[in-house]
Amino acid sequence: MALRALDARRRRGHQIALFTAWHVAAFERIDRLPELAPLLERLYGRADEDQDADEQIAAARAIVAAFGGRER
């Protein structure tokens, strides 16, 4: 694997560990656990079908900009 890919993988693992630790600490203080589906949605993000057209265009523009391209 390339170094960037390894770094991205390590960072993602760290993000998931922080997400988990924060929620474990928060859940220790409550009487009733929240629903799991919304928490997983926040962790993994929304599916493309949940995005409206403006959100999809904004995401595409961000990807183009990240790769140094220009809009036409």
C-alpha positions in Angstrom: 0.0 0.0 0.0 1.1 3.5 -0.6 2.0 5.7 2.4 -1.0 7.9 1.9 -3.3 5.0 1.9 -1.7 3.6 5.1 -1.9 7.0 6.7 -5.6 7.4 5.7 -6.3 3.9 7.1 -4.6 4.7 10.4 -6.5 8.0 10.7 -9.8 6.4 10.0 -9.1 3.8 12.7 -8.2 6.5 15.1 -11.5 8.4 14.2 -13.5 5.3 14.8 -11.8 4.7 18.2 -12.5 8.2 19.3 -16.1 8.0 18.2 -16.5 4.7 20.1 -14.8 6.0 23.3 -16.8 9.2 23.3 -20.1 7.3 23.0 -19.1 4.7 25.6 -18.4 7.5 28.1 -21.7 9.3 27.2 -23.8 6.1 27.4 -22.4 5.3 30.9 -24.3 8.4 32.1 -27.7 7.7 30.7 -30.5 5.4 31.8 -31.8 4.5 28.3 -29.7 3.9 25.2 -30.5 5.8 22.1 -31.5 4.1 18.9 -28.6 2.5 17.1 -29.5 3.3 13.5 -28.9 7.1 13.7 -25.6 6.6 15.5 -24.4 4.2 12.7 -25.6 6.7 10.1 -23.4 9.4 11.7 -20.5 7.0 11.7 -20.7 5.8 8.1 -22.4 8.8 6.6 -25.6 9.0 4.6 -26.3 7.0 1.5 -26.2 8.8 -1.9 -29.9 8.4 -2.3 -30.4 10.5 0.8 -28.6 13.5 -0.9 -30.5 16.0 -2.9 -29.2 17.2 -6.2 -27.5 20.3 -4.7 -25.6 18.2 -2.2 -24.4 15.8 -4.9 -23.2 18.7 -7.1 -21.4 20.3 -4.1 -19.7 16.9 -3.4 -18.6 16.5 -7.0 -17.2 20.1 -7.1 -15.3 19.4 -3.9 -13.8 16.2 -5.4 -12.8 18.1 -8.6 -11.2 20.8 -6.5 -9.3 18.3 -4.3 -7.7 16.8 -7.5 -6.7 20.2 -8.7 -9.2 20.4 -11.5 -11.4 23.2 -12.6 -15.1 23.3 -13.4 -16.2 23.8 -16.9 
